[in-house]
Structure formats: structure tokens, C-alpha cells
Amino acid sequence: MRRIFEIVMVAVALACAGACGSWSGFRADDEVIASVGTTVLYRSELAASMPSGIAHQDSVAYSQVFISKWIVGQLKQQEAQKVFQGSEADIDRLVEEYHRSLLMHRLDRHYLEAEPSPEPSKSEIAAYYSAHKADFRLSYPMVKGEIVAIAEDFRRREQLIKWFESSKAEHRADFVELCRKNNFLHLQFDEWVSFSDFLSNLPLLRNSKNEDMLSVRKLQRIHHNKNYYYFRITNALQVGDTMPLEMAEENIRQILISQHRAEVIRRQEERLKRDAFTSGYARIYE
């Protein structure tokens, strides 16, 4: 980097001294700030690349990086021309292939912009899910459940647990309100979460085996650091079970959009072929 910077400074000094007059492409109304062989970089090119509103201190650093990259780019280009001398035909072929691929990609994008993909409906997503359930298998367990942590000296702990286990709406409301008033941890997982995320809220030993909990539906308890942790798993899915629809929904949405885009491009390609063969512009010879 220091060597490159020295090259840049020498080039700038030569430019300021008027020594750049012999370089090809020199413009009297511009200033040369760097060169590699007979290829030069003008100050106007640097200025054109400079982000608008950049502070003076930042512009100095930007200029050094830009000039350094320009020099490296020129040196690599010239070295490549030496190394691959005689392979111009292969390079031209690769450039042509890239150009053709770029044009086709832009044309496909034009097709898609003219016929944008509609947002898949809930029924379409559900239908795809039902037809492809085998493609949506869980690689980790998932659960629904609830956790509450109660101080061991809380006098109404037994009453609170009865409300916790109750199915009556008024008892559940009293339970939630009492937890709130006493700042007790209360987590309710009505949506599917990973089993590991569920367990992360419990004082369990790291790397301990807890898969047996997945089959237990009754209230479970752990005593730790002057607190009782009560928890229950209301539903569980094992590894290999079908992924819940709400988990697969976004993935299916992207699949349906991709399918629609592929169909748009396929129809346009078929149109091109049909028109070309009909008009005789394209032929297949025996």
C-alpha cells in the first residue's frame, strides 16, 4: 500500500510539474493524478466518482483508496493481457456469452415487469401445503406451552398454581393479574416455538437430555435459586413431523411466486418460437 501511494504521489508531482504532456490522451484543461504506463487517470474522473456531500477529510481518504484501486486494476489488466496473450478468441467468446446472457436476463425481467406475480392467496398456500406435506418436515422439535416462575416464599403460591391449571376464564384472568402485580415471569407460547427456545427460559443444565419432556402434558416443576418454575407443554411436534402451516407459509409463498415467474417466461419463450417458426424466420433442417 505504501509503495502504491508513493507511485501515486510521484504521478501527481509529475503532473503538477507539467511532465504529463507526453502521455497519450492528455487534455490541457485537466490534471493527471496517476498513471500506469501510458494509461492515465485524470482528476475529473476522480471527481466524477466522488460521493456528493463528502467531508474534506473523508474525500482525501476516498481519493487514496480510489487511486490505489485504479492502479491495481490497470496493472492486473495489463498482466492478464500478457498472461493470456494468444487467447483472445476464448476471451471474446466468453464476453459474447456473457453479453448474450445479460440481454436474455434483461428480457426475462421485462416480461416479469409486464406481468407481475400476484400475491398468492391463503387458499392457494394451503392447497400447496396439503399437496406437498412430505416436503415440509421438521428437523427439530417444536412445542406450545406456558411457563411461570414464582418466588418460593410467596404465600399464595398454591392458589396461583390452581388458577394456572384452571380452564376457567376468570381464574386465568386472576392468575395473569397476580403474576403481573408480583413481577413473576410468565411466558405463554400459543404459537409454535422450537423446543430449545422454550427450554432456554428454564434453569436446566446445558447439554442435558430433555426430550422426555415432549411427551409429558401434566404440570412440571423445577426449584432453582429461591424460585419455583412451573411449566407445561400443551402440544409438541417431533423431528420428522410435518411442519405447521404457519411455519411453511412464507416458504410456500416464495415457491408459488417463483412458479408463476417461471410460467410467464416459459409462455413468452413459446410465443417467440411459435411466431418464428410460423413466419419461417426459424427452421429446423433434417
FISERO-608707 format. One record per residue: residue in one letter; x, y, z of N, C-alpha, C in turn. Coordinates in steps of 0.05 Angstrom, whole numbers, plus 5000, padded with zeros to 4 digits. Each point is the difference from the previous one (the first is absolute). Layout:
REM FISERO-608707
AXYZXYZXYZ/...
//
This chain:
REM FISERO-608707
M501649765000498450245000501750255000/R502250005016501850235001501350044973/R500849784987501350024974498150124979/I497549915001498050104982499650305005/F499850075025499650295007502450164989/E502449895002502350154989499850034970/I499049794986499650034971498050224994/V497950015016498050204996501150285004/M501650035021501150265006502050094979/V501549814990501950074978498450094975/A497949854994498350074977498850285003/V499050065024498950265005502150224997/A502449945011502150204999500850064971/L500249784984500750044972497850154985/A497549945008497850154987500250295006/C500550075025500150285008502450144988/A502149854994502450114988499750034970/G497849904989499650034971501349784984/A500849785014501449794986498149814986/C497450055003498149814989499350064971/G501350194989499350084972500649784980/S501849815007500749794980498149765001/W498249995021498349775002497750014980/S499149774991497849994981497450075013/G498350144986497450075011500150255018/F502250145001500350235018498250224990/R498550135019498350224994501150245016/A500550224986501350235012498350125022/D497349964999498350135020499549825024/D501349775002499749825022502749935012/E500049885023502449935014500349705004/V502349904993500649715003500849965029/I498749815013500749945028501349735004/A500049834980501349745002500449884972/S501949824998500449874974501149725004/V499449834981501249734998500849974971/G502650014995500949994972499050254986/T498749964978499050234984497050065007/T498949855018497250045009499950195023/V498450214999500050215021497250025012/L500050105025497550065014499950305005/Y497850124991499650295002498550075026/R500650245009498650095024497050014996/S499150074976497150014994498749725004/E501449794994499049735004499649945029/L502050085016499849975029497750165011/A499750254991497950175010497349894993/A499749884976497549894992499149765017/S501949865011499449775017499550075029/M500850255008499850085027497150035010/P499349875022497250035010499450295007/S497650084994499250285006499850055030/G500850245008499850075028502049885018/I502149884989502049875017501850215013/A500749965025501750195015502850004988/H501550225004502750034989501849775009/Q500049955026501749795011499449734988/D497449954997499249744988500749994971/S499950234986500650014972502949934994/V501850085019502849934997500449705002/A498749885020500249705003498849864976/Y497750104991498649884977501850024975/S501350224996501850044977502349805000/Q501249965024502249815002499249724993/V497649925010499049734995499349974970/F498750204989499150004971502549974982/I502050175005502450004984501549735002/S500149905025501449745004498649784985/K497349995001498549804986500350034970/W500150254990500350054971502649894991/I502250055015502649914992500149695000/V499049885021499949705001498449894976/G497750134995498449904977501550024974/Q501450224995501550034975502249794999/L501549965022502249815000499049724995/K497749925013499049744996499049964971/Q498850204989499149984972502349964981/Q502150155004502449984983501449735003/E500149915026501249735004498349784988/A497450035002498249804988500449994970/Q500450234987500450004972502649864992/K502050015017502549864995499749705005/V498749935023499849725007498249854980/F497950134991498149874982500350084971/Q502450104994500550074972499749764982/G498550034979499449784982497449875006/S498750085022497449885007497750204995/E500550194982498050214996497349884990/A500249794984497649884989498249885023/D501349875019498549895023498850225016/I501550215005499050225016497750144985/D500350044974497850124985497549835001/R500449735000497749825001498650025027/L501650025022498850035027498650265003/V501250214988498750275001497349994985/E500049874977497649984984497849845015/E500849785013498249845015498850155023/Y501750165013499050165023498150214990/H500750134977498350204988497249894993/R500149764988497549874992498349935025/S501449895020498649935025498850245013/L501450225000499150255012497550104986/L500049994973497750094985497649835005/M500449735002497749825005498950055028/H501850055019499150065027498350255001/R500950214986498550254999497349964986/L499949834980497549954986498149855018/D501049805015498349865019498950195021/R501650195009499150195020497950184988/H500350074974498050154986497349854999/Y500149744995497549845000498750015027/L501649975021498949985027498950275009/E501250224991499050265007497350064986/A499749894976497550034985497849835012/E500749785013498049825012500949935028/P499850185019500949955027498649775014/S501449875018498849775014497950095020/P497649884999498050075021500849885027/E499050135021500549895027498449755003/P501349775007498649755004497950035022/S497749894996497850015020500549795022/K498550035021500249815022499249724991/S497949994983499149744991502049874982/E501450154983502149894983502349895016/I500850155021502149915017499249755015/A497649995010499049775014499949754982/A499150054975499849784981502749884993/Y502050184996502749914995501149845024/Y499550115024500949865024498849725002/S497549984995498649735002501249814980/A500750104976501049824979502949935003/H501550155016502949965002500949985029/K498449885017500749985028502749855005/A500549824982502549845003502550184997/D499750234987502250184996500550185024/F498249995020500250185023500249845025/R502449905005500449835024501850165020/L499449975025501550145021502749865004/S502150175003502649905007500750045030/Y498150115015500350045029497250015012/P499849925026497349995013498950295004/M497350015000498750255005497749965020/V499450215015498049975022498350255002/K497749965013498450215011499949955030/G499850225016499949955029500050265016/E500749985025499950225019502049965022/I501150235009502049995022499350235020/V500249935026499850215020502149955022/A501350215010501949975022498950155024/I499849865022498850115025502049995022/A500350225015501850005023499149795020/E502049865012499449775018498650095025/D500350255008498750105025497450144994/F499049994976497450134994497849845013/R498550135017498049865017497649894984/R499450124978497749914985500949824976/R502249875003501149854977498149774993/E498949865019498249784994497550094985/Q498950235010497750114986500650084971/L502450124997500850094974500349774981/I501049785009500449764983497249884993/K498150015018497349904994498950174977/W500350265002499050174978501649954974/F502549945003501749944977499049764985/E499149805014499049754988497150014992/S498650215009497150014995499450074971/S497749904991499250074972497950225000/K499250095024498050225002501350274993/A498550164985501150254991500550195023/E498250005020500450185023502549925016/H500549745003502349915015502650084985/R499949964974502450074984500550305001/A497950165000500450295002501250085027/D499149875022501150055026502949915002/F500649784987502849905000501850204986/V499350094976501650194985500450265015/E497850105013500250255015501849975024/L499949785015501749965023502949974993/C500549874977502849984990501150284994/R498350164987500850274993500650175024/K498349995021500450165024502549935015/N500849744999502349915015502549974982/N499950094975502249994982501149724996/F498249805000500849734995500349954970/L502149854993500349934972497749834990/H498750094979497849844989500250014969/L500449774988500349984971498049814989/Q498450094981498049834988500649974970/F500449764991500749934972497649884986/D498350174990497749914985500749944971/E502250114991501149944973502249805003/W500649844979502149805001502750145003/V501649895018502850095004501749755001/S502650034995501849775002500249925029/F500349745004500349895027502350125014/S502250054986502450125012499450285010/D498450164985499350275009498349995025/F498249815000498249965024501749945024/L501949814997501649925023502050225009/S500750184982501950215008498950185022/N497449995005498850165021499949855027/L501149765001499949835024502949965010/P500349985026502749955011500949714998/L500749924976500849734995503049994993/L501249785005502949974994500450004970/R502050154991500650004972500849724990/N499249934976500649734988498549775014/S498150075018498649785013497949894981/K499349745003498149874983497150065011/N498450134983497350085010497849914981/E500649824981498149924981497649865013/D500449875024497849875013497750195007/M500750255004498050205007497950044978/L500749944975498350054978497449835001/S500149775013497649835002498450055025/V500950185018498650055025498150244997/R497549965007498150224998499150115027/K500849885021499350105027501950225008/L499250145022501750225010502649895011/Q502350134993502649925009501250235016/R501949935018501150205018503049975003/I501450235002502850015006500550205022/H501549935020500750195022502950104995/H500350264999502650114994500250295011/N502150055015500750285009497550145012/K498849865020497850115015497550064983/N499749854978497750034983499049724991/Y497449984997498949764989499250064971/Y501049844982499350034971498049794994/Y497550094993497949814992499750034970/F499849784987499650014971498549764990/R498750044977498649784988500150034969/I500349774987500049994971497249914991/T498650174986497349934992499949854974/N502150034983500049864975503049994991/A500649794985502849964992500149864973/L502150074985500649874974502849905001/Q500449764991502649875001501550044973/V502649945001501650014975498849804980/G499650104976498849844979497150044996/D498750135020497150064997499650224979/T497650024990499450214981500150275012/M501450184987500250285010497350135000/P499450165021497450145001499850194976/L497650044990499550174977501150295005/E499650105024501050285005503050024997/M501449795005502950004996500849984971/A498549854985500649954972498950214981/E498250175011498550194983501850184983/E502050135012501750184985501649864978/N501049765007501549844981498249934976/I497549925006498149924978499350254984/R499750235012499450244986502250064979/Q502549975008502250054981500149794978/I499349755007499949794980497950064979/L497650095008497850064982500750244982/I501350195011500850244985502149914979/S501949845008502149904981498749844978/Q498149835007498649844980498650184979/H498750215010498650184982502050144982/R502250095010502050134984501149814979/A500649755007501049814981497949954978/E497549995007497949964981499750234980/V500350255010500050244983502249984979/I502449945009502349984982499749784980/R498949775010499649774982498050074978/R497850135007498050084980501150194979/Q501750195010501250194981502049864981/E501549815011501849854983498549844979/E497849885008498349844981498950194979/R499250245008499050194980502150074980/L502450055009502250074982500549784980/K500149755010500549774982497749974980/R497550025010497749964982500050204978/D500450265007500050214980502349974980/A502349925010502349974982499749774981/F498949775009499649774982497750064981/T497950135009497750064983500850184977/S501750205006500850194979502349894983/G501249785008502349894985502650125008/Y500050185020502450135008501949805014/A498849795013501649795012499149734987/R502049834995499549744987501849795013/I499149755000501649785008500449824976/Y502549964992500649844976500549715007/E498949824983500449725003502949934995/
//
